Amino acid sequence: MDNSYKIKVQNVTKEYDLYKSQSEKLRSFFSLSNTKVPHFWSLMGISLEVKPGETLGLIGVNGSGKSTLSNIISGIIPQTTGIVDVRGDTSIIAIGAGLRGNLTGLENIRLKALMQGLTNPEIDALMDDIVGFADIGDFLYQPVKSYSSGMKSRLGFSIAVHVNPDILIIDEALSVGDDTFYQKCVDKIAEFKDEGKTIVFVSHSLKQIEILCDRVAWIHYGTLKELGATKDVVKHYREFTKWFKGQTKKEKKHFQRQMKENQKAFDIDAYQKQVTEERQAAEPNATNMAARVKKDFYGSVISEKMGWGTRLLTIAVGIIFVLTCLTNISGHSVGDVVQHPSNLVHPETVLHDANTTQSVK
Ligand SMILES: Nc1ncnc2c1ncn2[C@@H]1O[C@H](COP(=O)(O)OP(=O)(O)OP(=O)(O)O)[C@@H](O)[C@H]1O
């Protein structure tokens, strides 16, 4: 196996349908016409690798796609296209993600640890350490939905680092804690780095990024703007934010609108064609390049969109299910219900018909 990377993402995109409401989503599922729902491409083709033992920082302005990327790497959400290869004996946790609001802190600890593959005796042995590190007092016995964001972060971070993951994904977890907790987390991350673990660190704090990261990826409105040594990328990002702050309010708005429009107008087929051409140019003698690129784009993803065949099948199965339930409840045959659906609504009619039939006999 190629051990040169721990995480590889290649040509990764993420598309969202921008439904205005749940009912619009439902209507579009049943609609026979191809209703035009606006699309938004949160990621427009990201390729990068994280080496074993490396700490990679993800930076970028609000809404640039950092969390989308870290959630895809964590396996929390699927990519729309591309390869995501996370290697080795991995146990990945995105801080704060996956805490269940209705469960208490203690219950969440057990649940997340079980989901990471730990046994109950192993969890019992770790419990004091996890509770001690989180240091949230009696809130441990309260449902997580009553926690402040700082408390959620404390609990999430504490569980994450104690289940001993090989790869740790930290998404903005340190920005909400107080100074004491922040220092504890930084020390813990440093310990992880010393142990040679791989870390993906998402943060708006360039200071934290400078302290902790070996390399940095600058995600810019769905694209990878720059990937390189922390010093260089942070310098360029600071130049960009300085430039942006220097713009007038109107110019800022125009710039942001333009960027979002680009993300709505992104053409996945054109991108696939461009990748095919680039790879063909790099390997002029390679055959079947279009098919190979297509496989790389779609071979490892499960389509989130239902084709018409699947939709019709789902609707048919739904109807059969409802009919079966109704016939079971009413005691009539499926044929009866299909021919006289009103029998279900007016059971007395059924009784009358049955009596009539009996008396005729
Ligand atoms: N479920 C969703 N449906 C539609 N759009 C979404 C969804 N989730 C995220 N987005 C959009 O994708 C883009 C990227 O969001 P993401 O949260 O990844 O950005 P970010 O860089 O982590 O931002 P921040 O720094 O503010 O946390 C944003 O424009 C966001 O509005």
The ligand as a Gaussian input file, in Angstrom:
#p B3LYP/6-31G(d) Opt

LIG

0 1
 N      -27.006000      21.765000       3.934000
 C      -26.649000      22.795000       3.171000
 N      -27.470000      23.250000       2.202000
 C      -27.124000      24.279000       1.413000
 N      -25.938000      24.933000       1.513000
 C      -25.079000      24.540000       2.458000
 C      -25.382000      23.450000       3.342000
 N      -24.328000      23.276000       4.166000
 C      -23.409000      24.216000       3.823000
 N      -23.862000      24.974000       2.807000
 C      -23.165000      26.082000       2.147000
 O      -21.887000      25.647000       1.748000
 C      -20.950000      26.697000       1.900000
 C      -19.768000      26.216000       2.698000
 O      -20.175000      26.035000       4.047000
 P      -19.136000      25.575000       5.167000
 O      -19.876000      25.465000       6.442000
 O      -18.394000      24.405000       4.690000
 O      -18.146000      26.832000       5.198000
 P      -16.993000      27.160000       6.264000
 O      -15.801000      27.560000       5.478000
 O      -16.823000      26.045000       7.217000
 O      -17.639000      28.427000       6.967000
 P      -17.397000      29.014000       8.462000
 O      -16.016000      29.559000       8.487000
 O      -18.420000      30.093000       8.551000
 O      -17.628000      27.898000       9.438000
 C      -21.689000      27.879000       2.533000
 O      -22.033000      28.800000       1.522000
 C      -22.927000      27.237000       3.115000
 O      -24.000000      28.143000       3.083000

